[in-house]
């Protein structure tokens, strides 16, 4: 599935999470203090999910990958 950055941003939070967890490509994971940061790549943008210590989603951040458009 290919979805644009703007279409993704306009989805409800639960739909964004479903797409990331089911279709995103895991790029990196790191733990800092009691938070786990997981970076996924979807289409031409990246999504970071921040998990709290009880494995609940604390935040979801979406980043445009500007370098994708560079030639």
Long-range contacts (C-beta under 8 A, 24 or more apart in sequence): 2-43, 3-42, 3-43, 4-43, 4-44, 5-43, 5-44, 5-45, 5-62, 5-64, 8-42, 8-43, 8-45, 8-47, 8-62, 9-62, 13-60, 16-47, 16-60, 16-62, 17-49, 17-57, 17-60, 20-47, 20-49, 20-60, 41-65, 44-68, 44-69
